[in-house]
Amino acid sequence: MLISPAYAAPEQPDPLISFLPLIVLFALFYFLIIRPQMKRAKEQRKMQESIQKGDEVVTVGGQLGKVVKVADQYITLDIGGGHESVFQRVAVQSVLPKGTIKDL
């Protein structure tokens, strides 16, 4: 026999079906990780832009203080005892309710 027997070629799966697990995985990452993180970052940025003189804030380093001066990128905090420190706006972690520092 000079000619080899012909075998049926296996069927190729649909390309969409082979990429479906990757598409589902990306959708899960987007809705469970990426989207909530983007929402939190947007809220944080909005809070940092709305800081006004007289607000009581906490920095990412844990420093509590009352805002006495506001500039474009920097704020000056009165940290007690007549001491003032200059911080970047992005260093503010949260704005506290009025009177919180007096309660401490």
C-alpha positions in Angstrom: 0.0 0.0 0.0 1.5 3.2 -1.1 -1.5 5.4 -0.1 -2.2 5.8 3.6 -5.8 5.5 4.8 -7.7 8.8 5.2 -9.0 9.7 8.6 -11.7 12.1 9.4 -10.4 15.5 10.6 -11.6 16.4 14.1 -14.2 19.2 14.2 -12.8 22.6 15.3 -14.8 24.2 18.2 -16.5 27.5 17.6 -14.0 30.4 18.3 -16.7 32.3 20.2 -17.2 29.3 22.6 -13.4 29.1 23.2 -13.2 32.8 24.2 -16.4 32.8 26.2 -14.7 31.9 29.6 -12.3 34.9 29.0 -15.2 37.2 28.3 -17.1 36.1 31.4 -13.9 36.4 33.6 -13.3 40.0 32.3 -17.0 40.9 33.0 -16.7 39.5 36.6 -13.5 41.5 37.2 -15.0 44.7 35.8 -18.2 44.5 37.9 -16.7 43.2 41.1 -13.3 45.0 41.2 -12.7 47.7 38.6 -16.1 49.5 38.7 -16.4 49.8 42.5 -12.8 51.0 42.7 -13.4 53.7 40.1 -16.6 54.8 42.0 -14.6 55.1 45.3 -11.8 57.1 43.6 -14.4 59.5 42.1 -16.0 60.1 45.5 -12.6 60.6 47.1 -11.6 63.1 44.4 -14.9 65.0 44.8 -14.5 65.1 48.6 -10.9 66.5 48.3 -12.0 69.2 45.9 -14.8 70.3 48.2 -12.6 71.0 51.2 -13.3 74.4 52.7 -11.8 76.6 55.4 -13.1 75.5 58.8 -13.5 71.8 57.9 -12.0 69.2 60.2 -10.1 66.5 58.4 -8.0 63.4 58.8 -4.9 63.0 56.6 -3.7 59.6 55.3 -1.0 59.8 57.9 -3.6 60.0 60.7 -3.1 63.7 61.5 -6.2 65.5 62.6 -6.6 69.2 62.1 -8.8 72.1 61.2 -8.4 73.7 57.7 -7.2 77.3 58.1 -6.1 78.0 54.5 -7.0 76.5 51.2 -4.9 76.7 48.0 -5.2 74.9 44.7 -3.1 71.9 45.6 -2.3 72.5 49.3 -4.2 73.1 52.5 -2.9 74.4 55.8 -4.1 72.6 58.9 -4.2 73.9 62.5 -3.1 70.7 64.4 -3.5 72.2 67.8 -1.5 74.4 70.2 -1.1 77.0 67.5 0.9 74.7 65.2 0.1 74.7 61.5 1.1 72.2 58.9 0.9 72.3 55.1 -0.5 69.2 53.4 -1.4 68.3 49.8 -5.1 68.0 49.2 -4.7 64.4 48.0 -3.3 63.6 51.5 -6.8 64.2 53.0 -8.4 60.9 53.8 -11.8 62.1 55.1 -13.7 65.1 56.3 -15.0 64.8 59.9 -18.3 66.2 61.2 -18.0 69.6 62.9 -16.9 69.5 66.5 -15.2 66.1 66.3 -11.7 67.4 67.3 -13.2 69.1 70.4 -14.7 65.8 71.6 -11.2 64.2 71.5 
